[in-house]
């Protein structure tokens, strides 16, 4: 929101630009991103399924690893579909509210990853109780 001369300017639509100078190869640039997205979602989903299926992995450390896998799936799903849409379908605009929501999701999931990785990274087995993991999941 920008105030100029007492008026409020809040755009309802933002214009998207592509990679300048590479318009002719935008489609091909999207293919490696799509492949990485599919591999990331498949790998993290496999991790979640294995942790859920194997009873010996129902310890706090592995539950935390499953939470990180779910966070990675959510983070990549917030970013990649819109990015691939820009590369492949060339949409000229995005609604301001949708842009803010996408930014909020991206930064929220990224903060979760960073917070957990930085705060006492070598003491996972001692710190991660079932109650603490529930609090992180709810938060």
Number of C-alpha atoms within 10 A of each C-alpha: 7 10 9 8 6 7 8 10 10 10 11 10 14 14 10 11 12 14 12 7 8 10 12 9 12 19 16 11 16 17 14 10 15 15 10 13 18 12 12 16 18 13 14 20 17 13 17 19 12 13 18 15 11 9 9 9 14 15 14 19 19 19 20 22 15 22 19 19 21 17 18 19 19 16 19 17 15 18 15 16 14 15 16 18 13 20 21 16 12 16 14 12 12 14 12 15 13 13 12 11 11 16 13 13 16 17 12 13 19 15 12 16 17 10 11 14 13 9 10 10 11 10 10 16 12 9 14 18 16 15 10 13 17 13 10 14 11 7 7
